Amino acid sequence: MSTDGIPSFSLVTGEQVQQALYGREPEIGELVEAVYRLHGAGDSVNPPSYFLKFPDRPSSRIIALPASLGGPLRVDGLKWVSSFPENIRSGLPRASAVLILNDPDTGYPFACLESSIISATRTASSAALAAGKLSAGRVRPVRVGFVGTGLIARYIHTHLTATGWEFEETGVHDLSAESAAGFRGYLERSGAAGKAVVHDTAESLIRSSDLVVFATVAGKPHVHDPSWFGHHPLVLHVSLRDLDPEILLASANFVDDVEHCLKAETSPHLAEQLTGSRDFIDGTLDDVLTGRVTVPTDRTVVFSPFGLGVLDLAVGRFVHDELTRRGELHVVDGFFNELRRYG
């Protein structure tokens, strides 16, 4: 943003982001729903993400998510997010990110925010929103199971419980016994209601859960048997590449954005390649929000969100505005130097 016509630039730390978002889960949920509605109405620009990959580090990547959001939150920007799964071995989180916000009137960037927390927040809020909207008309899930127990799983659980979900049982499964134990410890410290159960297999967890959350780093499907879903749970397929296409073809499928989700070898993309059609997609979350599509109650329902850059912009703008309101924004004096066209 600018003061007296002179562009300013601010740096926002992860600590500031966390403080600005703490305890605001219901508010962020309303914001995320508003953004989905804006996006569904065409009041956004959300180009395809760009993947920077490395021949010598095939499991790692850095992704650029450019976007522009209209409406009352009008802002442009870019999220630059890395995914380095090998970090987990040294105890570091897999993902790190920054978010750049641009003034839509001048194009000048006005803030750089640490964005791993923003990214996790918008992902978790989107998942919690989808869980609520997609379970309407069904028996509300009381047994939740998490396949993958990293930071994203923790944030999703936090957003679920902060927006009114209560579970009699929380199942946990991870290829790392240490990670599973760590997540169970988080559940106990958080005071979550119900019992926490660590499952040795994904099959055991899925069969015993009404709501299944996939939050892994899987690069290709590792769950292949549709019979595991015979009890028709609601599935939040957040990590996108866990499910065999045959499971999707036996389910009702909802995404955040069709064009975005059916690419980059996601499970829905593989299902499209297998069938040569997109007919297995029942609709978007916005279709559900606006009532254009009714969610079936007699089938497994799978939500596969690719993750929209406009969500990052909205949450980032929320953080920026909250810090401005508190008088806690760190402005970098003199960041822009050449501000006279002719010197």
matplotlib code that plots the C-alpha trace (Angstrom):
import matplotlib.pyplot as plt

x = [0.0, 1.1, 1.3, 0.9, 1.4, 4.7, 4.6, 5.5, 6.7, 6.3, 7.7, 5.5, 7.1, 5.7, 5.3, 3.1, 1.1, 0.4, -0.6, -2.9, -4.7, -4.8, -8.3, -9.8, -10.8, -14.5, -13.8, -11.3, -13.9, -16.3, -13.6, -12.7, -16.3, -16.6, -13.5, -14.9, -18.1, -16.1, -14.1, -17.2, -18.7, -15.7, -14.4, -10.9, -7.9, -6.3, -3.8, -2.3, 0.4, 4.0, 6.1, 9.8, 11.3, 14.9, 16.4, 18.8, 16.1, 13.0, 11.0, 11.3, 9.7, 8.9, 5.5, 4.5, 0.8, -0.1, -3.6, -5.8, -8.8, -11.7, -14.5, -14.0, -10.6, -9.2, -5.5, -3.0, -0.1, 2.0, 2.7, 6.1, 5.9, 8.5, 7.9, 11.1, 9.9, 13.5, 13.3, 11.2, 14.3, 16.0, 12.9, 12.1, 8.6, 8.3, 7.0, 8.1, 6.6, 6.5, 3.5, 3.9, 0.9, 0.6, -1.4, -3.9, -3.8, -0.1, 1.3, 3.8, 4.3, 3.3, 4.1, 6.0, 4.6, 5.9, 3.4, 3.7, 1.2, -1.0, -0.9, -1.7, -4.5, -6.2, -5.9, -7.3, -10.1, -11.0, -11.1, -13.2, -15.6, -15.9, -16.5, -19.4, -21.0, -20.5, -21.8, -25.1, -27.9, -25.7, -25.3, -22.7, -19.3, -18.2, -15.1, -12.4, -9.2, -6.0, -3.7, -0.5, 0.1, 2.2, 1.5, -1.4, -3.2, -2.7, -4.1, -7.1, -7.9, -7.7, -10.0, -12.5, -12.8, -12.7, -15.7, -17.9, -16.9, -16.7, -15.4, -15.9, -12.7, -9.8, -7.8, -4.1, -2.0, 1.4, 4.3, 6.4, 5.6, 7.3, 5.0, 1.9, 2.9, 3.6, 0.2, -1.4, 0.5, -0.8, -4.4, -3.9, -2.4, -5.1, -7.8, -9.7, -12.7, -12.9, -10.2, -7.1, -6.3, -3.1, -3.7, -1.0, -2.6, -4.5, -7.1, -7.9, -8.1, -10.3, -12.7, -13.2, -13.7, -16.7, -14.5, -11.1, -8.4, -5.5, -2.6, 0.4, 3.4, 2.5, 3.5, 1.3, -1.7, -1.1, -4.7, -6.2, -9.1, -12.6, -14.0, -12.2, -14.8, -17.8, -19.3, -19.4, -17.3, -16.7, -13.1, -11.0, -8.4, -6.2, -2.9, -4.5, -2.4, -3.4, -6.4, -6.4, -8.6, -11.0, -11.8, -12.8, -14.8, -16.8, -17.4, -19.1, -16.3, -16.0, -13.1, -12.3, -11.5, -11.8, -9.1, -6.6, -7.3, -7.2, -3.5, -0.1, -0.8, -3.3, -5.7, -8.5, -6.1, -5.3, -9.0, -9.5, -6.7, -8.1, -11.6, -11.0, -13.7, -14.4, -17.9, -16.8, -16.6, -19.9, -19.2, -17.1, -17.4, -18.9, -21.6, -22.5, -22.4, -24.8, -27.1, -26.5, -25.5, -26.8, -24.4, -25.5, -26.0, -25.6, -22.1, -18.6, -18.0, -14.4, -13.3, -10.0, -8.8, -5.9, -5.5, -6.3, -3.9, -6.8, -7.3, -3.7, -4.2, -7.4, -5.8, -2.6, -4.6, -6.5, -3.2, -1.8, -5.0, -5.1, -1.5, -2.2, -5.1, -3.0, -0.2, 2.2, 3.2, 6.9, 7.5, 10.9, 11.9, 13.4, 12.6, 11.7, 14.5, 13.8, 10.4, 10.9, 10.4, 13.0, 15.3]
y = [0.0, 3.6, 6.7, 10.1, 8.3, 6.8, 3.0, 1.2, -2.3, -4.4, -7.7, -10.0, -12.8, -16.2, -15.3, -12.3, -14.4, -17.0, -14.3, -12.6, -15.9, -17.4, -18.3, -16.8, -20.2, -19.4, -16.0, -17.5, -20.1, -17.4, -15.7, -18.8, -19.4, -15.9, -16.4, -19.6, -17.8, -14.9, -17.4, -19.3, -16.0, -15.3, -12.4, -13.8, -14.7, -18.0, -19.2, -22.6, -23.2, -23.4, -26.3, -25.9, -29.4, -30.6, -33.6, -34.2, -33.9, -35.6, -35.7, -31.9, -29.0, -25.3, -24.1, -20.6, -19.7, -16.3, -15.0, -12.0, -11.5, -9.1, -8.0, -6.2, -8.0, -6.8, -7.8, -9.4, -11.6, -14.7, -17.6, -19.2, -22.5, -25.3, -29.0, -30.8, -34.1, -35.0, -32.2, -34.5, -36.6, -33.7, -32.6, -29.7, -29.3, -30.4, -27.1, -23.5, -20.5, -16.7, -14.7, -11.4, -9.0, -6.5, -3.3, -3.8, 0.0, 0.4, -3.1, -2.4, -5.2, -3.9, -6.9, -10.1, -12.5, -15.8, -18.1, -21.7, -20.8, -19.0, -21.9, -24.4, -22.2, -21.8, -25.5, -26.5, -23.9, -25.1, -28.7, -27.9, -25.9, -28.8, -31.2, -29.2, -28.5, -32.0, -33.8, -31.8, -34.3, -37.2, -38.6, -36.3, -38.1, -38.8, -40.9, -39.1, -40.7, -39.0, -40.7, -38.6, -36.7, -33.6, -29.9, -29.9, -32.7, -30.8, -27.6, -29.5, -31.0, -27.6, -26.0, -28.8, -28.7, -24.9, -24.8, -27.1, -30.6, -33.2, -36.7, -39.8, -41.2, -39.9, -42.4, -41.9, -43.6, -42.7, -44.6, -43.1, -44.4, -41.4, -39.0, -41.0, -40.8, -37.1, -36.4, -38.5, -36.4, -33.2, -34.6, -35.3, -31.9, -30.1, -31.5, -33.0, -35.0, -38.7, -41.3, -41.3, -44.6, -45.3, -47.7, -49.9, -49.9, -47.4, -50.0, -50.3, -46.6, -46.1, -48.9, -47.4, -43.8, -41.8, -38.9, -39.7, -37.0, -37.7, -35.3, -37.2, -36.5, -39.4, -38.9, -41.6, -43.7, -46.1, -46.9, -49.2, -51.2, -49.6, -52.1, -50.2, -47.5, -49.7, -47.8, -44.6, -42.2, -38.5, -38.2, -35.1, -36.0, -33.0, -34.5, -35.4, -38.4, -41.0, -42.7, -45.1, -43.9, -46.8, -45.5, -42.1, -43.7, -45.6, -42.3, -38.9, -36.4, -32.7, -30.4, -26.7, -26.0, -28.6, -27.2, -26.9, -30.3, -32.4, -32.0, -32.7, -36.5, -36.0, -38.9, -37.1, -36.4, -40.1, -40.9, -38.6, -40.3, -43.7, -42.9, -40.2, -38.2, -35.8, -37.2, -38.6, -35.1, -34.3, -30.6, -28.0, -26.9, -23.6, -25.7, -27.1, -23.7, -22.2, -25.2, -26.0, -29.5, -31.9, -34.1, -37.8, -39.5, -43.1, -43.0, -42.3, -38.5, -37.4, -33.8, -33.2, -29.6, -28.5, -25.3, -22.0, -19.0, -16.7, -18.3, -17.5, -13.9, -13.5, -14.9, -12.9, -9.7, -10.6, -10.9, -7.7, -5.7, -7.1, -6.1, -2.7, -2.3, -3.3, -0.9, -3.8, -3.7, -3.6, -1.2, -1.4, 2.2, 3.1, -0.3, 1.3, 3.7, 4.8, 6.5, 9.4, 8.5, 10.9, 10.9]
z = [0.0, -0.1, 2.1, 0.4, -3.0, -2.0, -2.1, 1.2, 1.8, 4.9, 6.2, 8.2, 10.2, 10.9, 14.5, 13.6, 11.2, 13.9, 16.4, 13.9, 13.1, 16.6, 17.6, 14.4, 12.9, 12.5, 11.0, 8.6, 7.6, 6.7, 4.7, 2.8, 1.9, 0.6, -1.6, -3.0, -3.9, -5.5, -7.5, -8.5, -9.7, -11.8, -9.7, -9.5, -11.7, -10.7, -13.4, -13.4, -10.8, -12.0, -10.8, -10.5, -10.4, -10.0, -11.9, -9.0, -6.4, -7.9, -4.7, -4.2, -5.9, -5.6, -6.8, -7.9, -7.4, -8.9, -8.4, -8.3, -6.1, -6.7, -4.5, -1.1, -0.6, -3.9, -4.0, -6.4, -5.5, -5.6, -3.2, -3.6, -1.7, -1.5, -0.8, 0.3, 1.9, 2.9, 5.5, 7.7, 8.4, 10.1, 11.9, 9.7, 8.2, 4.6, 3.3, 3.5, 1.8, 1.3, 0.0, -1.9, -1.9, -4.7, -4.9, -7.8, -8.6, -9.0, -9.2, -6.5, -4.0, -0.5, 1.7, 2.0, 4.5, 5.9, 4.3, 5.6, 8.3, 5.9, 3.5, 6.2, 7.5, 4.2, 3.5, 6.9, 6.7, 3.2, 4.5, 7.5, 5.3, 2.9, 5.7, 7.0, 3.6, 2.1, 5.2, 5.2, 4.8, 5.9, 9.4, 10.9, 11.2, 14.8, 14.0, 12.2, 10.8, 9.7, 7.1, 7.4, 10.6, 9.8, 10.2, 7.7, 9.6, 12.9, 11.4, 9.9, 13.2, 14.9, 12.4, 12.6, 16.4, 16.4, 14.1, 16.1, 15.3, 18.1, 17.7, 19.7, 18.2, 16.3, 14.3, 13.4, 10.8, 9.5, 8.0, 10.7, 14.1, 15.6, 13.7, 14.6, 18.3, 18.0, 16.5, 19.3, 21.8, 20.1, 20.4, 24.1, 24.8, 22.8, 25.2, 22.2, 23.2, 22.6, 22.4, 20.1, 18.4, 16.4, 13.5, 12.0, 8.6, 6.4, 5.8, 9.5, 9.9, 6.8, 7.7, 11.2, 10.2, 9.1, 8.1, 6.5, 6.0, 3.7, 4.4, 3.2, 0.9, -1.4, -5.0, -6.4, -5.2, -2.3, -1.4, -4.1, -2.7, -3.1, -0.6, 2.2, 1.6, 1.6, 4.6, 2.4, 4.5, 3.7, 2.5, 2.5, -0.1, 0.7, -0.5, -3.8, -4.9, -2.3, -4.0, -6.9, -9.7, -9.3, -5.8, -7.2, -10.0, -7.3, -5.4, -5.7, -6.4, -5.6, -6.2, -5.6, -9.3, -12.1, -14.4, -11.6, -10.0, -13.2, -13.8, -12.3, -11.9, -9.1, -8.5, -10.3, -13.2, -13.3, -13.3, -16.3, -18.1, -17.4, -18.6, -21.1, -19.5, -16.6, -16.0, -12.7, -11.3, -9.6, -9.0, -7.2, -3.6, -4.9, -6.7, -3.3, -1.6, -4.1, -4.2, -7.9, -6.9, -4.3, -2.4, -2.5, 0.9, -0.3, -1.7, -0.6, -1.1, -1.9, -1.8, -3.7, -3.4, -5.5, -3.4, -4.9, -4.8, -4.2, -0.8, 0.2, -0.9, 1.2, 4.3, 3.7, 3.3, 6.5, 8.4, 6.9, 7.7, 11.2, 11.9, 10.5, 12.8, 15.8, 14.7, 14.5, 10.8, 10.2, 7.3, 5.6, 5.1, 1.7, 0.2, -3.1, -4.2, -7.8, -7.5, -9.9, -13.6, -14.8, -11.8]

ax = plt.figure().add_subplot(projection="3d")
ax.plot(x, y, z, "-o")
ax.set_aspect("equal")
plt.show()
